[in-house]
Amino acid sequence: MLLLVYIVLGSFALKRAATQRKRLGYFAAALLNYAFMLTIAWTHQPLGMFAMWSGGQGGIDAGKKWAL
């Protein structure tokens, strides 16, 4: 779903927006969407970076066992 949103935002940023200001806004939204998709991949949680704030057990180091 987020990939589809990213594609649509990128399409508007590259050719469909009427003004330069709108293109910049769509570009920024596409970058934020991409960054959120990266946090989902890193944390292995559907909420991405928001899993930390919601009490989820996700994180880059989730699942690793640390030896002392």
Summary of the structure (lengths in Angstrom):
residues: 68
radius of gyration: 16.2
end to end distance: 41.3
largest distance: 58.8
contacts: 155
relative contact order: 0.12
helix: 63%
strand: 0%
